[in-house]
Amino acid sequence: MFNISNAHAEKLNLTETYTAPIGQSIGYYTETDRINASQAYQLFRNGHFQSGSEEISNYGIGSNPVWISLSINNPTQTLINRIIHFDNYWLDEVSAYWLSSDRIAHFEHQGDLSLFYKQPTFQPSYNFQYSYPPGITTVLIRLQTLDAMVIPVYLFDESQSAQNSIFNSYSYGFLYGAIIALLIYNFILFLGLRLRSYFYYCLYLLNFLILNMAYSGHGSLWLWPNSPYWQQWAVPILMVTFCSSGIVFACHFLRLRYQLPLLHKILKSLCVLFPILMLLAVILQDRVLGLIFAFDLMLLFSGLMIVLGVLSLNFGNISARLFLLASISSMIGIAITALAVWSYIPFNDFTYRAAEIGVGIDILLLALALTERFRRIENEKLIAEKMAQMDPLTLLNNRRAFYQLVEPQFNQANGTMESPSNTPSIVMIDIDKFKDINDKYGHIFGDLVLVKVASIIRDTLRKNDIVARWGGEEFIVFLPQTAAKEADSLAMRICENIAKLNLQHQHVKVQVTASIGIVTSNAEIYQLPALIEQADKHLYQAKRAGRNRICNSEQALTHSVAS
């Protein structure tokens, strides 16, 4: 990380533009005992500062305080304004000293432990603005934190600083806007549908939102500007609540209570244990312990989500497919950021925000998973409702569905019965001697007869006619806008087509016929129950007259069909 042989890092020339972190132009010294600025300057003069070999230095969690040195050259004869920018917000103390002619010319202090309203700039980062006189100015900055000692330092002019601020504002604005929109949308769905998965998803979103605001500095900027103590503990505590809310959501979304009851109990216990352990770290005032526990928990949480997704997928849980993809995305992002913070891999803009990217993709995929599950549940409800209105053998409407479909049309038709063509008719159909067929050839063959007859009735009817299995071997048909003569003709075709049915049982031809009763609504019979009752009477009149025939309401005569 450091070049020990080079006592002083290279000078930074203010006439040049630096777009990348300037870590390789910075000298570093790690405190063993507390020293002041004069002592640090003496160590700098004596060559004890080591020049950096990386753009961003990373000392990990729980590091001793670090001094950094910058030698800044202004080759002009006028003052040049520049901004030293630290692109993180979890440093507890940042004390900057500007030295010229071996004397401290200026001093500024910022940091997590300062009240936010006392910071010189209203931004979620540390910025030290100074007008550099001609010649060499030495800048010494003392950094202290128990969080990850990551030091991304930039030297900006005012234009670069504004561009950086705009980029961060837009990128975080987009991220927070998307999360808040999802949060509101899913909370409204929860209020409307009362499905707890949406509520737990909202908690998961809310925890991630506040966690991100805590470690990016936006929490101190907007939510708790006067609470430096809470800012100290916000990140590890919110990491624990984020993991716990994610586990609760996963348990409910994947229905682990029913598929993996023992694992479900263990996970519920962990959701209680994790906050207790973090509370213990707070009571002991051991923030390093809390941070180590929180980062380890994040990695454990990410891996656990993948395991839960795989297990649920093996149990045939369709919802686990998108959940697994979401968990993989989240784990990759969190792992990259955690490894960067622990200094196992280089720390840069991508590795720093990889967790945001990974969890952002995770959130979107989980939203899609919730939508997919809702659509599937609704489809299942529609299928169940349809099956509740359908005769399972013939796939015709059942009696309940018949009333639901016919009553609105019948009531509407009653108001427009001035013309005979607007009158509805009812047709009742009963298979002749069906009990004998069942007794002689068996119920399986009897079911086949019912299916074949139902198919003939359905194929003979018109598009808007409504047919249902009324019960047993009896069927009912509603003929909208059908006068008596047309109803008779349609009933006769049904009767003829059933008589032509060619069925055999063990090479023996089985003759199937039906008797049909018909009634057309009129001034005397204009209620649906009465109409059905009258059609049923005509049906039995047709049976008494010899079967295989129709009987209508206008005459007592029957019309037989030649067998």
C-alpha positions as CSV (number, residue, x, y, z in Angstrom):
1,M,0.0,0.0,0.0
2,F,2.9,2.4,0.8
3,N,6.2,3.3,-0.7
4,I,8.5,3.5,2.3
5,S,11.6,4.6,0.4
6,N,9.9,7.9,-0.7
7,A,9.8,10.2,2.3
8,H,7.6,12.8,0.6
9,A,4.9,12.2,-1.9
10,E,4.9,14.2,-5.1
11,K,3.6,17.8,-5.1
12,L,0.2,18.6,-6.4
13,N,0.3,21.4,-9.0
14,L,-2.7,23.7,-8.9
15,T,-2.5,24.5,-12.6
16,E,-3.3,20.9,-13.3
17,T,-6.6,19.2,-13.1
18,Y,-7.0,16.0,-11.0
19,T,-10.1,13.9,-11.8
20,A,-9.1,10.7,-10.1
21,P,-8.4,10.2,-6.3
22,I,-5.0,11.6,-5.4
23,G,-4.0,8.8,-3.0
24,Q,-0.6,8.3,-4.8
25,S,0.3,12.0,-4.1
26,I,-0.5,11.8,-0.4
27,G,1.8,10.9,2.5
28,Y,0.4,8.7,5.3
29,Y,1.4,8.3,9.0
30,T,-0.5,6.0,11.5
31,E,-0.6,7.2,15.1
32,T,0.6,4.9,17.9
33,D,0.2,7.7,20.5
34,R,-1.9,10.8,20.2
35,I,0.1,13.7,18.6
36,N,-0.7,17.3,17.7
37,A,-0.3,19.1,14.4
38,S,3.2,20.5,15.3
39,Q,4.4,17.0,16.1
40,A,2.9,15.6,13.0
41,Y,4.6,18.3,10.9
42,Q,7.9,17.5,12.5
43,L,7.4,13.8,11.6
44,F,6.5,15.0,8.1
45,R,9.7,17.1,7.8
46,N,11.8,14.2,9.1
47,G,10.4,11.8,6.4
48,H,8.3,9.6,8.6
49,F,5.2,9.9,6.3
50,Q,5.0,7.1,3.7
51,S,3.8,7.9,0.2
52,G,0.8,6.0,-1.0
53,S,0.9,3.5,-3.9
54,E,-2.9,3.3,-4.4
55,E,-5.4,6.0,-5.4
56,I,-7.6,5.1,-2.4
57,S,-6.0,3.9,0.8
58,N,-8.0,1.5,3.1
59,Y,-7.0,0.7,6.7
60,G,-10.1,-1.4,7.5
61,I,-12.3,-1.3,10.6
62,G,-10.9,-0.2,14.0
63,S,-7.8,1.4,12.6
64,N,-5.6,3.8,14.7
65,P,-5.9,7.5,13.6
66,V,-4.1,8.3,10.4
67,W,-2.4,11.6,9.4
68,I,-2.2,12.4,5.7
69,S,0.0,15.1,4.1
70,L,-0.4,17.0,0.8
71,S,2.2,19.3,-0.7
72,I,0.3,21.7,-2.9
73,N,2.2,24.0,-5.3
74,N,0.7,27.2,-6.7
75,P,3.1,28.3,-9.4
76,T,1.2,31.5,-10.2
77,Q,1.3,34.9,-8.5
78,T,-2.4,34.9,-7.5
79,L,-4.5,33.0,-5.0
80,I,-6.0,29.8,-6.4
81,N,-9.1,28.3,-4.8
82,R,-9.3,24.6,-4.4
83,I,-11.4,22.0,-2.5
84,I,-10.0,18.9,-0.8
85,H,-12.9,16.5,-1.0
86,F,-13.3,13.2,1.1
87,D,-15.9,11.1,-0.7
88,N,-17.3,9.3,2.3
89,Y,-19.2,10.3,5.4
90,W,-18.3,7.9,8.2
91,L,-15.1,9.5,9.5
92,D,-15.6,10.5,13.1
93,E,-13.1,13.3,13.1
94,V,-11.4,15.2,10.2
95,S,-9.0,17.9,11.4
96,A,-7.2,19.9,8.6
97,Y,-4.2,22.2,9.1
98,W,-2.7,24.4,6.3
99,L,0.9,25.3,7.0
100,S,3.0,27.9,5.2
101,S,6.5,29.0,6.2
102,D,6.5,26.3,8.9
103,R,3.5,27.9,10.6
104,I,-0.2,26.9,10.8
105,A,-2.0,29.4,8.6
106,H,-5.5,27.9,8.8
107,F,-7.4,25.1,10.6
108,E,-10.8,23.5,10.1
109,H,-12.5,20.6,11.8
110,Q,-15.3,18.4,10.4
111,G,-16.5,14.9,11.1
112,D,-19.2,12.5,12.2
113,L,-19.0,13.6,15.8
114,S,-19.7,17.2,14.8
115,L,-23.3,18.6,14.7
116,F,-24.3,18.6,11.1
117,Y,-25.5,22.2,11.2
118,K,-22.0,23.3,12.1
119,Q,-20.4,21.8,9.0
120,P,-19.2,24.4,6.6
121,T,-20.9,22.8,3.6
122,F,-24.4,21.3,3.5
123,Q,-23.3,18.1,1.7
124,P,-23.1,14.4,2.7
125,S,-19.2,14.5,2.5
126,Y,-16.3,16.4,3.9
127,N,-15.0,19.4,1.9
128,F,-12.2,21.7,2.8
129,Q,-12.1,24.8,0.7
130,Y,-9.0,27.1,0.8
131,S,-7.4,29.8,-1.3
132,Y,-3.8,28.8,-1.8
133,P,-1.2,31.5,-2.0
134,P,1.8,31.4,-4.4
135,G,4.4,28.8,-3.5
136,I,4.2,25.5,-1.6
137,T,1.5,24.9,1.0
138,T,1.6,21.8,3.2
139,V,-1.7,20.4,4.3
140,L,-1.8,17.9,7.2
141,I,-5.1,16.2,8.0
142,R,-5.8,13.9,10.9
143,L,-8.5,11.2,10.3
144,Q,-10.0,9.2,13.1
145,T,-12.9,6.6,13.0
146,L,-13.7,3.2,14.3
147,D,-15.6,2.5,11.0
148,A,-13.7,1.4,7.9
149,M,-10.8,3.8,7.5
150,V,-11.3,4.3,3.8
151,I,-9.6,7.5,2.4
152,P,-10.9,8.6,-1.0
153,V,-9.4,12.1,-1.4
154,Y,-9.9,14.4,-4.4
155,L,-8.5,17.8,-5.2
156,F,-11.3,19.7,-7.0
157,D,-11.8,23.1,-8.4
158,E,-15.2,24.7,-8.0
159,S,-16.5,23.4,-11.3
160,Q,-15.4,19.8,-10.5
161,S,-16.9,20.0,-7.0
162,A,-20.2,21.3,-8.5
163,Q,-20.3,18.4,-11.1
164,N,-19.5,15.9,-8.4
165,S,-22.3,17.3,-6.2
166,I,-24.8,17.2,-9.2
167,F,-23.9,13.6,-10.0
168,N,-24.3,12.4,-6.5
169,S,-27.6,14.4,-6.1
170,Y,-29.1,12.9,-9.3
171,S,-27.9,9.3,-8.7
172,Y,-29.0,9.2,-5.1
173,G,-32.2,11.1,-6.0
174,F,-33.0,8.5,-8.6
175,L,-32.2,5.6,-6.1
176,Y,-34.2,7.2,-3.3
177,G,-37.1,8.2,-5.6
178,A,-37.4,4.7,-7.0
179,I,-37.3,3.1,-3.5
180,I,-39.9,5.6,-2.1
181,A,-42.2,5.0,-5.1
182,L,-42.0,1.3,-4.6
183,L,-42.5,1.7,-0.9
184,I,-45.7,3.8,-1.4
185,Y,-47.0,1.6,-4.1
186,N,-46.5,-1.6,-2.1
187,F,-47.9,-0.1,1.0
188,I,-51.1,0.9,-0.9
189,L,-51.3,-2.7,-2.1
190,F,-51.0,-3.9,1.4
191,L,-53.8,-1.6,2.6
192,G,-56.0,-2.7,-0.3
193,L,-55.2,-6.4,-0.4
194,R,-54.3,-7.1,3.2
195,L,-51.5,-9.4,2.1
196,R,-48.7,-9.4,4.7
197,S,-46.0,-10.1,2.1
198,Y,-46.4,-6.5,0.9
199,F,-46.1,-5.2,4.4
200,Y,-42.9,-7.1,5.1
201,Y,-41.5,-6.0,1.7
202,C,-42.2,-2.4,2.7
203,L,-40.3,-2.9,5.9
204,Y,-37.4,-4.4,3.9
205,L,-37.4,-1.4,1.5
206,L,-37.7,1.1,4.4
207,N,-34.7,-0.5,6.2
208,F,-32.5,-0.4,3.1
209,L,-33.5,3.2,2.4
210,I,-32.6,4.4,5.9
211,L,-29.4,2.3,6.0
212,N,-28.2,3.7,2.7
213,M,-29.0,7.2,3.9
214,A,-27.0,6.5,7.1
215,Y,-23.8,5.4,5.4
216,S,-24.0,7.9,2.5
217,G,-24.4,10.8,4.9
218,H,-27.9,11.8,3.7
219,G,-29.3,10.7,7.0
220,S,-27.3,13.3,8.9
221,L,-28.1,15.8,6.1
222,W,-31.9,15.3,6.3
223,L,-33.1,13.1,9.1
224,W,-30.8,13.5,12.2
225,P,-28.6,16.6,11.7
226,N,-28.3,17.2,15.5
227,S,-27.6,13.6,16.5
228,P,-23.9,12.8,16.1
229,Y,-24.2,9.9,18.7
230,W,-26.9,8.2,16.7
231,Q,-24.8,8.6,13.5
232,Q,-22.0,6.7,15.2
233,W,-24.3,3.6,15.7
234,A,-26.8,4.1,12.8
235,V,-24.9,2.0,10.2
236,P,-24.3,-1.2,12.3
237,I,-27.8,-1.0,13.9
238,L,-29.5,-0.5,10.6
239,M,-27.5,-3.3,9.0
240,V,-28.9,-5.6,11.6
241,T,-32.5,-4.4,11.2
242,F,-32.1,-4.6,7.4
243,C,-31.0,-8.3,7.6
244,S,-33.8,-9.1,10.1
245,S,-36.5,-7.5,8.0
246,G,-35.1,-9.4,4.9
247,I,-35.3,-12.7,6.8
248,V,-38.9,-12.0,7.9
249,F,-39.9,-11.1,4.4
250,A,-38.2,-14.3,3.0
251,C,-39.9,-16.5,5.6
252,H,-43.4,-15.2,4.7
253,F,-42.9,-14.8,0.9
254,L,-41.4,-18.4,0.6
255,R,-44.0,-19.8,3.0
256,L,-41.3,-21.5,5.0
257,R,-43.7,-22.1,7.9
258,Y,-45.4,-24.8,5.7
259,Q,-42.5,-26.1,3.7
260,L,-39.6,-25.9,6.2
261,P,-41.2,-25.5,9.6
262,L,-38.0,-26.2,11.6
263,L,-35.9,-23.8,9.6
264,H,-38.7,-21.2,9.9
265,K,-38.4,-21.4,13.7
266,I,-34.6,-21.1,13.6
267,L,-34.8,-18.0,11.4
268,K,-37.4,-16.4,13.7
269,S,-35.1,-17.0,16.6
270,L,-32.2,-15.4,14.7
271,C,-34.3,-12.3,14.0
272,V,-34.5,-11.9,17.8
273,L,-30.9,-12.9,18.5
274,F,-29.3,-10.5,16.1
275,P,-30.8,-7.3,17.6
276,I,-29.9,-8.6,21.1
277,L,-26.3,-9.1,20.1
278,M,-26.2,-5.6,18.6
279,L,-27.8,-4.2,21.7
280,L,-25.1,-5.8,23.8
281,A,-22.4,-4.1,21.6
282,V,-24.2,-0.7,22.2
283,I,-24.3,-1.3,26.0
284,L,-20.6,-2.2,26.0
285,Q,-19.9,0.8,23.8
286,D,-17.8,-1.4,21.6
287,R,-18.5,0.0,18.1
288,V,-15.7,-2.1,16.5
289,L,-17.4,-5.3,17.8
290,G,-20.8,-3.9,16.5
291,L,-19.3,-3.1,13.1
292,I,-17.6,-6.5,12.7
293,F,-20.8,-8.3,13.7
294,A,-22.9,-6.2,11.3
295,F,-20.6,-6.7,8.3
296,D,-20.3,-10.4,9.0
297,L,-24.1,-10.6,9.4
298,M,-24.6,-8.9,6.0
299,L,-22.5,-11.6,4.3
300,L,-24.2,-14.3,6.2
301,F,-27.6,-12.8,5.3
302,S,-26.8,-12.7,1.6
303,G,-25.7,-16.3,1.6
304,L,-28.7,-17.4,3.6
305,M,-31.1,-15.8,1.1
306,I,-29.6,-17.9,-1.7
307,V,-29.8,-21.1,0.4
308,L,-33.5,-20.3,1.2
309,G,-34.2,-19.7,-2.5
310,V,-32.6,-23.0,-3.6
311,L,-34.4,-25.0,-0.9
312,S,-37.8,-23.4,-1.8
313,L,-37.1,-24.0,-5.5
314,N,-36.5,-27.7,-4.7
315,F,-39.8,-27.8,-3.0
316,G,-41.5,-26.7,-6.2
317,N,-42.1,-23.1,-5.0
318,I,-42.5,-21.1,-8.3
319,S,-42.0,-17.8,-6.5
320,A,-38.5,-18.9,-5.5
321,R,-37.1,-18.4,-9.0
322,L,-37.1,-14.6,-9.0
323,F,-36.3,-14.6,-5.2
324,L,-33.2,-16.7,-6.0
325,L,-32.0,-14.3,-8.7
326,A,-32.7,-11.3,-6.4
327,S,-30.7,-13.0,-3.6
328,I,-27.7,-13.7,-5.9
329,S,-27.7,-10.1,-7.1
330,S,-27.8,-8.8,-3.6
331,M,-25.1,-11.2,-2.3
332,I,-22.7,-10.3,-5.1
333,G,-23.2,-6.5,-4.5
334,I,-22.9,-6.8,-0.7
335,A,-19.9,-9.1,-0.9
336,I,-18.0,-6.7,-3.2
337,T,-18.6,-3.7,-1.0
338,A,-17.8,-5.7,2.2
339,L,-14.6,-7.0,0.7
340,A,-13.7,-3.5,-0.4
341,V,-14.4,-2.1,3.1
342,W,-12.3,-4.9,4.6
343,S,-9.5,-3.9,2.2
344,Y,-9.4,-7.3,0.5
345,I,-10.1,-5.8,-2.9
346,P,-9.5,-2.2,-4.2
347,F,-11.9,0.5,-3.0
348,N,-13.3,2.6,-5.8
349,D,-16.6,4.1,-6.9
350,F,-17.9,0.7,-8.2
351,T,-16.9,-1.4,-5.2
352,Y,-18.2,1.3,-2.8
353,R,-21.6,1.4,-4.5
354,A,-21.8,-2.3,-5.5
355,A,-24.1,-3.0,-2.6
356,E,-26.5,-0.3,-3.7
357,I,-26.5,-1.7,-7.2
358,G,-26.9,-5.3,-6.0
359,V,-29.6,-4.5,-3.5
360,G,-31.3,-2.2,-6.0
361,I,-31.6,-5.1,-8.5
362,D,-32.7,-7.3,-5.7
363,I,-35.5,-4.9,-4.8
364,L,-36.7,-4.7,-8.4
365,L,-36.7,-8.5,-8.8
366,L,-38.5,-9.0,-5.5
367,A,-41.1,-6.4,-6.7
368,L,-41.5,-8.5,-9.9
369,A,-41.8,-11.7,-7.7
370,L,-44.6,-10.1,-5.7
371,T,-46.4,-9.1,-8.8
372,E,-46.0,-12.5,-10.4
373,R,-47.3,-14.2,-7.2
374,F,-50.2,-11.8,-7.0
375,R,-51.1,-12.5,-10.7
376,R,-50.8,-16.3,-10.1
377,I,-53.0,-16.1,-6.9
378,E,-55.6,-14.1,-8.9
379,N,-55.5,-16.6,-11.7
380,E,-56.0,-19.4,-9.2
381,K,-58.9,-17.6,-7.7
382,L,-60.5,-17.1,-11.1
383,I,-60.0,-20.8,-11.9
384,A,-61.5,-21.8,-8.5
385,E,-64.5,-19.5,-9.1
386,K,-64.9,-20.9,-12.6
387,M,-64.7,-24.4,-11.3
388,A,-67.3,-23.6,-8.6
389,Q,-69.7,-22.6,-11.3
390,M,-68.9,-25.5,-13.6
391,D,-70.1,-29.1,-13.6
392,P,-66.9,-31.1,-13.4
393,L,-68.1,-34.0,-15.6
394,T,-69.7,-32.2,-18.6
395,L,-67.9,-28.9,-18.2
396,L,-71.2,-27.1,-18.5
397,N,-72.5,-24.4,-16.2
398,N,-73.9,-25.7,-12.9
399,R,-77.2,-24.6,-11.4
400,R,-75.6,-21.7,-9.5
401,A,-73.8,-20.4,-12.6
402,F,-77.1,-20.7,-14.6
403,Y,-78.9,-18.4,-12.2
404,Q,-76.0,-15.9,-12.1
405,L,-75.9,-15.7,-15.9
406,V,-79.6,-15.8,-16.7
407,E,-81.2,-13.6,-14.0
408,P,-79.8,-10.3,-15.3
409,Q,-80.7,-11.1,-18.9
410,F,-84.1,-12.4,-17.9
411,N,-84.9,-9.3,-15.9
412,Q,-83.8,-7.0,-18.7
413,A,-85.9,-9.0,-21.2
414,N,-89.0,-8.6,-19.1
415,G,-88.8,-4.8,-19.7
416,T,-88.8,-5.2,-23.5
417,M,-91.5,-7.8,-24.1
418,E,-93.6,-5.7,-26.4
419,S,-92.4,-7.7,-29.4
420,P,-92.7,-11.6,-29.4
421,S,-89.2,-11.9,-30.7
422,N,-87.9,-10.3,-27.5
423,T,-89.4,-13.0,-25.2
424,P,-87.0,-15.5,-23.7
425,S,-87.7,-19.2,-23.6
426,I,-86.6,-22.0,-21.3
427,V,-85.9,-25.6,-22.4
428,M,-85.6,-28.5,-20.0
429,I,-84.0,-31.7,-21.3
430,D,-83.9,-35.1,-19.6
431,I,-82.3,-38.3,-20.9
432,D,-84.8,-41.0,-21.3
433,K,-84.4,-44.1,-19.1
434,F,-81.0,-43.0,-17.9
435,K,-81.3,-45.1,-14.7
436,D,-81.7,-48.2,-16.8
437,I,-78.5,-47.3,-18.8
438,N,-76.6,-46.9,-15.6
439,D,-77.9,-50.2,-14.1
440,K,-77.3,-52.1,-17.3
441,Y,-74.0,-50.7,-18.6
442,G,-72.4,-49.2,-15.5
443,H,-71.8,-45.7,-14.2
444,I,-68.7,-45.2,-16.3
445,F,-70.7,-45.7,-19.5
446,G,-73.5,-43.5,-18.0
447,D,-71.0,-40.7,-17.5
448,L,-70.0,-41.1,-21.1
449,V,-73.6,-40.7,-22.2
450,L,-73.9,-37.5,-20.1
451,V,-70.7,-36.0,-21.7
452,K,-71.9,-36.9,-25.2
453,V,-75.4,-35.5,-24.7
454,A,-73.9,-32.3,-23.1
455,S,-71.7,-31.9,-26.1
456,I,-74.6,-32.3,-28.6
457,I,-76.6,-29.7,-26.7
458,R,-73.7,-27.2,-26.6
459,D,-73.0,-27.7,-30.3
460,T,-76.6,-27.3,-31.4
461,L,-77.2,-24.1,-29.5
462,R,-76.6,-20.6,-30.7
463,K,-73.8,-18.3,-29.5
464,N,-75.8,-16.4,-26.9
465,D,-77.8,-19.3,-25.5
466,I,-76.9,-20.5,-22.0
467,V,-76.9,-24.2,-21.1
468,A,-76.3,-25.8,-17.7
469,R,-76.5,-29.3,-16.1
470,W,-79.5,-29.0,-13.9
471,G,-78.9,-32.2,-12.0
472,G,-78.5,-35.9,-12.6
473,E,-79.4,-36.5,-16.3
474,E,-81.3,-33.2,-16.6
475,F,-80.2,-30.2,-18.5
476,I,-81.6,-26.6,-18.9
477,V,-81.2,-24.1,-21.6
478,F,-82.0,-20.4,-21.6
479,L,-82.9,-19.0,-25.1
480,P,-82.8,-15.1,-25.0
481,Q,-85.0,-13.2,-27.5
482,T,-86.5,-16.5,-28.8
483,A,-90.2,-16.8,-29.6
484,A,-92.1,-20.1,-29.1
485,K,-91.9,-21.2,-32.7
486,E,-88.1,-20.7,-32.9
487,A,-87.7,-22.4,-29.5
488,D,-89.7,-25.4,-30.7
489,S,-87.4,-25.7,-33.8
490,L,-84.2,-25.5,-31.7
491,A,-85.5,-28.0,-29.2
492,M,-86.5,-30.4,-32.0
493,R,-83.0,-30.2,-33.5
494,I,-81.5,-31.1,-30.1
495,C,-83.9,-34.0,-29.7
496,E,-83.1,-35.3,-33.2
497,N,-79.3,-34.9,-32.7
498,I,-79.4,-36.9,-29.4
499,A,-81.4,-39.7,-31.1
500,K,-78.8,-39.9,-33.8
501,L,-76.1,-40.4,-31.2
502,N,-74.1,-43.5,-32.1
503,L,-72.9,-45.2,-28.8
504,Q,-71.8,-48.8,-28.3
505,H,-71.0,-50.8,-25.3
506,Q,-69.0,-54.0,-25.9
507,H,-70.0,-53.9,-29.6
508,V,-73.7,-53.5,-28.6
509,K,-75.4,-50.4,-29.9
510,V,-77.1,-48.4,-27.2
511,Q,-80.0,-46.1,-28.2
512,V,-80.1,-42.8,-26.3
513,T,-83.0,-40.4,-26.5
514,A,-84.3,-37.4,-24.6
515,S,-87.5,-35.7,-23.7
516,I,-87.8,-31.9,-23.8
517,G,-90.1,-29.4,-22.2
518,I,-90.3,-25.9,-23.6
519,V,-91.9,-22.7,-22.2
520,T,-91.8,-19.1,-23.5
521,S,-92.2,-16.1,-21.2
522,N,-95.6,-14.4,-21.5
523,A,-97.9,-12.1,-19.6
524,E,-99.0,-15.0,-17.4
525,I,-95.6,-16.5,-16.7
526,Y,-92.9,-13.8,-16.5
527,Q,-90.9,-14.9,-13.4
528,L,-87.9,-17.1,-13.9
529,P,-88.7,-19.7,-11.2
530,A,-92.2,-20.0,-12.5
531,L,-90.9,-20.4,-16.1
532,I,-88.5,-23.1,-15.0
533,E,-91.3,-24.9,-13.1
534,Q,-93.6,-24.8,-16.1
535,A,-90.8,-26.1,-18.5
536,D,-90.3,-29.0,-16.0
537,K,-94.0,-29.8,-16.2
538,H,-93.9,-29.9,-20.0
539,L,-90.9,-32.1,-19.8
540,Y,-92.7,-34.7,-17.8
541,Q,-95.7,-34.3,-20.0
542,A,-93.4,-35.3,-22.9
543,K,-92.2,-38.4,-21.0
544,R,-95.8,-39.4,-20.2
545,A,-96.6,-39.1,-23.9
546,G,-94.0,-41.7,-24.8
547,R,-90.5,-40.0,-24.5
548,N,-88.2,-39.0,-27.3
549,R,-90.3,-35.9,-28.0
550,I,-90.8,-32.2,-27.2
551,C,-93.7,-30.5,-25.4
552,N,-94.3,-26.8,-25.6
553,S,-96.4,-24.3,-23.6
554,E,-98.8,-23.3,-26.3
555,Q,-100.5,-26.6,-26.7
556,A,-100.8,-29.9,-24.9
557,L,-99.8,-31.7,-28.1
558,T,-96.3,-33.2,-28.3
559,H,-94.0,-33.6,-31.2
560,S,-92.2,-36.9,-31.4
561,V,-88.9,-37.7,-33.1
562,A,-88.5,-40.7,-35.2
563,S,-86.0,-43.1,-33.6
